[in-house]
Amino acid sequence: MTDFINVFKKYADFSGRAHRREYWMFTLFNTLIIFALSLIGIGFVVYNINPAIIIGIISVYGLAVIIPSLALTVRRLHDIDKSGWLFFITFVPAVGGIILFVFSVLDGTPGDNQYGPDPKVETPIVAQAPQNPVSPQPQA
């Protein structure tokens, strides 16, 4: 769930890199939310409740996630050392989506690349020396 929330914290950040886990966890939670909203919409139709309410909620949610998901896809492409402009390959009929899917499942470039540091590598916590070390008192 933190990966899903972190994508919204980087709402329109198209720079840097996104790890595979971040990309696929966002995709999973996004799909589950859309599925749940769709089931609620079906319930509205079955029970003759005005479906405009749920359609409005789905539309607002869709508008809220479009920019973060685009930014996440660009950062995922950066992780495999590809330009974010490669996103537009999805507009190629039949094969564009398949190519982007293949890129999204590839492991990222190990180490730093032109788009930033490797998101897999955790920053090591370095123990710091005490600021005012107390020197031992001489024994008398």
Residue frames as qw, qx, qy, qz and C-alpha x, y, z in Angstrom:
[[0.000, 0.885, 0.465, 0.000, 0.00, 0.00, 0.00],
 [0.326, -0.743, 0.086, 0.578, 2.90, 2.37, 0.66],
 [0.376, -0.024, 0.585, 0.718, 3.98, 2.04, -2.97],
 [0.111, 0.691, 0.638, 0.321, 0.52, 3.18, -4.05],
 [0.228, -0.920, -0.230, 0.219, 0.64, 6.20, -1.74],
 [0.476, -0.483, 0.295, 0.673, 4.23, 7.05, -2.71],
 [0.360, 0.363, 0.590, 0.625, 3.15, 7.41, -6.34],
 [0.054, -0.883, -0.414, -0.213, 0.74, 10.16, -5.28],
 [0.460, -0.767, 0.021, 0.447, 3.47, 11.83, -3.23],
 [0.329, -0.287, 0.508, 0.743, 5.46, 12.08, -6.49],
 [0.504, 0.611, 0.460, -0.400, 2.29, 13.25, -8.27],
 [0.616, 0.786, 0.036, -0.041, 3.84, 14.83, -11.37],
 [0.330, -0.720, 0.556, 0.253, 7.49, 13.87, -10.91],
 [0.870, 0.483, -0.038, -0.093, 8.66, 12.65, -14.30],
 [0.317, 0.703, -0.605, 0.196, 12.33, 12.53, -13.30],
 [0.414, -0.438, 0.739, -0.301, 14.15, 9.73, -11.56],
 [0.384, 0.134, -0.883, -0.233, 13.51, 6.02, -11.59],
 [0.738, -0.223, 0.235, -0.592, 10.75, 3.68, -10.36],
 [0.179, -0.259, 0.948, -0.031, 11.40, 0.11, -9.32],
 [0.359, -0.121, -0.814, -0.440, 9.33, -2.74, -10.76],
 [0.223, -0.379, -0.826, 0.352, 7.70, -3.36, -7.39],
 [0.087, 0.400, 0.249, -0.878, 6.48, 0.24, -7.13],
 [0.320, 0.163, -0.496, -0.790, 5.06, 0.08, -10.65],
 [0.417, -0.159, -0.851, -0.277, 3.25, -3.23, -10.25],
 [0.155, -0.380, -0.743, 0.528, 1.93, -2.54, -6.74],
 [0.217, 0.339, 0.060, -0.913, 0.43, 0.72, -8.00],
 [0.406, 0.075, -0.653, -0.635, -1.06, -1.16, -10.96],
 [0.302, -0.237, -0.918, 0.096, -2.48, -3.84, -8.64],
 [0.026, -0.440, -0.582, 0.684, -4.13, -1.39, -6.22],
 [0.262, 0.293, -0.201, -0.897, -5.38, 0.80, -9.06],
 [0.392, -0.039, -0.797, -0.458, -6.98, -2.23, -10.73],
 [0.232, -0.336, -0.861, 0.302, -8.57, -3.37, -7.46],
 [0.094, 0.407, 0.323, -0.849, -10.05, 0.09, -6.85],
 [0.366, 0.205, -0.427, -0.801, -11.46, 0.30, -10.37],
 [0.353, -0.138, -0.908, -0.179, -12.86, -3.24, -10.03],
 [0.110, -0.393, -0.734, 0.543, -14.54, -2.36, -6.70],
 [0.217, 0.383, 0.067, -0.895, -16.02, 0.84, -8.14],
 [0.372, 0.092, -0.678, -0.627, -17.30, -1.13, -11.15],
 [0.266, -0.273, -0.920, 0.093, -19.00, -3.67, -8.87],
 [0.040, 0.449, 0.487, -0.749, -20.65, -0.83, -6.98],
 [0.284, 0.294, -0.303, -0.861, -21.76, 0.61, -10.33],
 [0.343, -0.097, -0.867, -0.348, -23.29, -2.73, -11.32],
 [0.149, -0.397, -0.797, 0.429, -25.12, -2.74, -7.98],
 [0.163, 0.387, 0.131, -0.898, -26.48, 0.74, -8.74],
 [0.381, 0.140, -0.578, -0.708, -27.84, -0.47, -12.08],
 [0.307, -0.187, -0.932, -0.037, -29.32, -3.69, -10.63],
 [0.150, -0.515, -0.691, 0.484, -31.15, -1.83, -7.85],
 [0.170, 0.760, 0.465, 0.420, -32.31, 0.99, -10.17],
 [0.348, -0.776, -0.100, 0.516, -30.27, 3.65, -8.41],
 [0.389, 0.915, -0.069, -0.082, -29.11, 6.58, -10.52],
 [0.892, -0.005, 0.080, 0.445, -25.76, 5.38, -11.98],
 [0.306, 0.841, -0.055, 0.443, -24.63, 8.97, -12.58],
 [0.512, -0.815, 0.245, -0.116, -23.32, 9.08, -9.01],
 [0.829, -0.290, 0.398, 0.267, -20.93, 6.16, -9.43],
 [0.673, 0.565, 0.212, 0.428, -20.02, 7.25, -12.95],
 [0.003, 0.944, -0.119, 0.308, -19.02, 10.61, -11.48],
 [0.657, -0.659, 0.365, 0.030, -16.93, 8.94, -8.77],
 [0.858, 0.080, 0.363, 0.353, -15.18, 6.70, -11.32],
 [0.471, 0.775, 0.112, 0.406, -14.53, 9.72, -13.54],
 [0.236, -0.922, 0.239, -0.192, -13.04, 11.75, -10.70],
 [0.788, -0.423, 0.416, 0.164, -10.86, 8.81, -9.66],
 [0.790, 0.379, 0.298, 0.378, -9.72, 8.33, -13.27],
 [0.252, 0.890, -0.039, 0.378, -8.78, 11.98, -13.56],
 [0.489, -0.816, 0.294, -0.095, -6.97, 11.83, -10.21],
 [0.794, -0.313, 0.471, 0.222, -4.74, 8.90, -11.21],
 [0.754, 0.626, 0.130, 0.150, -3.97, 9.72, -14.85],
 [0.209, 0.883, -0.356, 0.223, -1.02, 12.05, -14.20],
 [0.505, -0.600, 0.609, -0.117, 0.56, 9.95, -11.41],
 [0.883, 0.085, 0.459, 0.050, 0.28, 6.78, -13.50],
 [0.636, 0.747, -0.034, 0.190, 1.81, 8.51, -16.52],
 [0.057, -0.851, 0.478, -0.211, 4.66, 9.85, -14.35],
 [0.729, -0.363, 0.575, -0.081, 5.17, 6.39, -12.84],
 [0.881, 0.380, 0.263, 0.105, 5.34, 4.81, -16.30],
 [0.404, 0.852, -0.243, 0.229, 7.93, 7.36, -17.39],
 [0.324, -0.719, 0.581, -0.202, 10.01, 6.71, -14.26],
 [0.878, -0.070, 0.473, -0.032, 9.70, 2.95, -14.90],
 [0.762, 0.618, 0.034, 0.192, 11.04, 3.46, -18.42],
 [0.062, 0.871, -0.422, 0.243, 13.88, 5.50, -16.92],
 [0.696, -0.487, 0.515, -0.115, 14.70, 2.54, -14.67],
 [0.865, 0.142, 0.427, 0.224, 15.46, 0.39, -17.73],
 [0.332, -0.439, 0.340, 0.763, 17.46, 3.28, -19.24],
 [0.260, 0.489, 0.659, 0.509, 14.83, 4.23, -21.83],
 [0.038, -0.117, -0.015, -0.992, 13.45, 7.66, -22.58],
 [0.282, 0.356, 0.661, -0.598, 10.07, 8.55, -21.13],
 [0.441, 0.416, -0.243, -0.757, 8.95, 9.54, -24.61],
 [0.174, 0.102, -0.948, -0.245, 8.86, 5.82, -25.39],
 [0.329, 0.288, 0.708, -0.554, 5.49, 5.83, -23.60],
 [0.505, 0.483, -0.065, -0.712, 3.94, 6.99, -26.86],
 [0.150, 0.204, -0.913, -0.319, 4.67, 3.58, -28.36],
 [0.290, 0.277, 0.834, -0.379, 1.36, 2.55, -26.80],
 [0.479, 0.574, 0.111, -0.654, -0.39, 4.41, -29.62],
 [0.242, 0.342, -0.795, -0.440, 1.00, 1.94, -32.17],
 [0.834, -0.048, -0.014, -0.549, -1.92, -0.41, -32.87],
 [0.960, 0.018, -0.264, -0.090, -1.67, -4.04, -31.78],
 [0.808, 0.095, -0.366, 0.453, 2.01, -4.09, -30.70],
 [0.073, 0.661, -0.248, 0.705, 2.53, -0.83, -28.79],
 [0.668, -0.568, 0.167, -0.452, 0.89, -1.99, -25.56],
 [0.985, -0.073, -0.094, 0.122, 2.69, -5.32, -25.73],
 [0.592, 0.451, -0.279, 0.607, 6.06, -3.62, -26.12],
 [0.202, -0.646, 0.288, -0.678, 5.38, -1.32, -23.15],
 [0.885, -0.389, 0.037, -0.252, 4.28, -4.35, -21.09],
 [0.903, 0.133, -0.201, 0.355, 7.54, -6.14, -21.90],
 [0.285, 0.564, -0.303, 0.713, 9.50, -3.02, -20.89],
 [0.492, -0.617, 0.170, -0.590, 7.57, -2.82, -17.61],
 [0.949, -0.305, 0.019, -0.076, 8.49, -6.37, -16.57],
 [0.715, 0.428, -0.330, 0.444, 12.19, -6.03, -17.38],
 [0.648, -0.557, -0.226, 0.468, 14.58, -5.63, -14.47],
 [0.055, 0.995, -0.034, -0.072, 16.01, -2.14, -14.10],
 [0.581, 0.619, -0.368, 0.379, 19.53, -1.13, -15.02],
 [0.759, -0.472, -0.283, 0.349, 21.79, -2.10, -12.11],
 [0.480, -0.245, -0.057, 0.841, 23.56, 0.84, -10.51],
 [0.122, 0.678, 0.122, -0.715, 23.20, 4.44, -11.51],
 [0.497, 0.420, 0.568, 0.504, 22.13, 5.41, -15.02],
 [0.180, 0.264, 0.164, 0.933, 21.55, 8.74, -16.77],
 [0.386, -0.604, -0.391, -0.578, 18.18, 9.12, -15.00],
 [0.458, -0.682, 0.285, -0.493, 19.39, 8.69, -11.43],
 [0.141, -0.400, 0.872, -0.244, 20.46, 6.21, -8.77],
 [0.409, -0.099, -0.882, -0.213, 19.21, 2.63, -8.67],
 [0.565, -0.447, 0.058, -0.692, 15.94, 2.52, -6.66],
 [0.896, -0.158, -0.414, -0.022, 16.75, -1.06, -5.56],
 [0.565, 0.158, -0.484, 0.650, 19.83, 0.02, -3.67],
 [0.457, -0.828, -0.326, 0.003, 19.00, 1.11, -0.16],
 [0.167, 0.783, -0.339, 0.493, 21.05, 3.94, 1.27],
 [0.681, -0.138, -0.615, 0.373, 23.19, 2.45, 4.01],
 [0.419, -0.883, -0.076, -0.195, 22.76, 3.89, 7.46],
 [0.570, 0.387, -0.442, 0.575, 26.13, 5.08, 8.64],
 [0.595, -0.661, -0.374, 0.262, 26.71, 5.18, 12.36],
 [0.185, 0.827, -0.128, 0.515, 27.86, 8.62, 13.41],
 [0.522, -0.004, -0.552, 0.650, 30.42, 9.28, 16.09],
 [0.281, -0.788, -0.476, 0.271, 29.20, 11.17, 19.15],
 [0.231, 0.884, 0.076, 0.399, 29.42, 14.92, 18.75],
 [0.158, -0.794, 0.423, -0.408, 31.10, 15.61, 22.12],
 [0.827, -0.031, -0.543, 0.139, 33.03, 12.53, 23.12],
 [0.547, -0.794, 0.187, -0.189, 33.78, 12.39, 26.81],
 [0.504, 0.514, -0.645, 0.257, 37.44, 11.70, 27.46],
 [0.791, -0.371, -0.469, 0.124, 38.19, 9.28, 30.29],
 [0.308, -0.890, 0.218, -0.257, 39.22, 10.86, 33.57],
 [0.467, 0.440, -0.702, 0.308, 42.71, 9.92, 34.78],
 [0.798, -0.467, -0.381, 0.006, 42.73, 7.61, 37.76],
 [0.025, -0.797, 0.403, -0.450, 44.48, 9.09, 40.81]]
